[in-house]
């Protein structure tokens, strides 16, 4: 069984992972807001800006690595770049968004007494 047989599965994971990560980022922000209280929470616009920058950087890195890995061989076909755009880019975007939002949710702010 070749790697092409798993492409539909990886494509579905790549398409749904950004949606799941954005939902996760919202859940992390709500959890952070409830944990630290109104006075100590991160402003929404700052949170969105940081999460967006992390997501774009992670997505670009995943895109670059995915294209380099798949298109780097001698047997690369003409659609090899789709792997980076449809699988590794979105998955890396999702991972970086969840990592950044999880760090913000856990590390910033004091807990309520």
Secondary structure, DSSP 8 states (H G I E B T S, - for coil): --GGGGHHHHHHHHHHHHHHHHHHHHHHHHHHHHHH-TTTS--HHHHHHHHHHHHHHHHHHHHHHHHHHHHSSTT--TTTTHHIIIIIHHHHHHHHHHHHHHHHHHHSS----
